Every structure is written in C-alpha cells, then in structure tokens.
Amino acid sequence: MAEERWLIAGLGNPGPEYAGNRHNAGFMVADELVARMGARLRRDRSRAQVATGLLAGVPVVVAKPATFMNLSGRPVAALRGFYKIPPDQVIVIHDELDIPFGVLRLKFGGGDNGHNGLRSVTAALGTRDYYRMRLGVGRPPGNMDPADFVLRNFSTAERAQLPALIGRCADAAETLLRKGLEAAQNEFHSVT
C-alpha cells in the first residue's frame, strides 16, 4: 500500500460520562492504536485529540474528535485537509448496531446506515469513499430506543470480552494499512 500518511479516526463522545458507552467503541480502538504507536494524544486546533507516528510501518494520524458524535465530521475533514490526506486513505472506526457484538466488518464506501457520526463525516469530507471499520455492538433489547442503547455502557459480560475485541480491531487496522482491504476482510471477517 502507499507510503503516504493515513488518517484513522475513532468516533465517540467526549467526556468521562461516555467513556464506557457502546457509542465510544471507536475511541477505544483509537486509544489502543495510539498505545501501539508508543505515542500520546494531544489536543489539536482541529477540535480533536491527535497522535502521529507509525503503525505497521505506515505514517498515520490517529484522531478522536473532541466534538459530540453527530459533529465528528468537521474535525476529521480539518485533519484530512491539514495533512493533505486523500479520502481513500481515511479509516473511520465506529460502533454498528446491525452487527452482533464482537463481530468486526471492514468496507470501503457506502451509506451511513443511520449512524450520525458517519453522516457527519461523509458530509464534511464531501464523499462516501473512505474506509469504515464497523465494530458490532448488537441490537437493543426489546423495544429500547437504539439511541438510548448506544449511550449505555457495555454489559459486564461484554466488558470481559472488550480488551480482546479492541485488540482484534487494532490488528485489523494494521492489516488494512499493510496488506489492503481484501486481506483484512479475509482475516477478520470470520465470526468470533
């Protein structure tokens, strides 16, 4: 793959009250990637926490927008513009209701499937042509509103599995950077 810099944006909501929410799965993976890089997040004028370095030997910018989920696009687009990163070298990591908990899916392009963070990123980038890493959080039980469900913390049983799942997502990001989408899909789309 290209040696040019990539942007990896983990989506979530800022603040300690949201830290363990399902909606913050993207932030959790971003934190793992930053740790693997041996870097530190710093506040950036783009309204994001940002770390730069090498991941799988590829120069990357890892970002956690400091805005709420539905406004994530502005910081992502600002960083993309500042670092002159083409949209097809942007990876957005987010929670996904329509995928069972613990299942990871990677794709390039597509719609937002009702995800406000993706809708914001697509609008701000002006294209749907960027990579998405979708971390399954499952459907809400009973008649629970999906918006309430994603703003709840992972269950005790899910939290026990979360470190391994976050690690798999970080591995998938490294594989995507090193070997491309098809190789990453082949390796990580198997059901856990």
Secondary structure, DSSP 8 states (H G I E B T S, - for coil): ---S-EEEEE----SGGGTTBGGGHHHHHHHHHHHHHT---EEETTTEEEEEEEETTEEEEEEEESS-GGGTHHHHHHHHHHTT--GGGEEEEEEETTS-TT-EEEEES---TT-HHHHHHHHHHT-S-SEEEEEE----STT--HHHHHTSB--HHHHHHHHHHHHHHHHHHHHHHHH-HHHHHHHH-S--
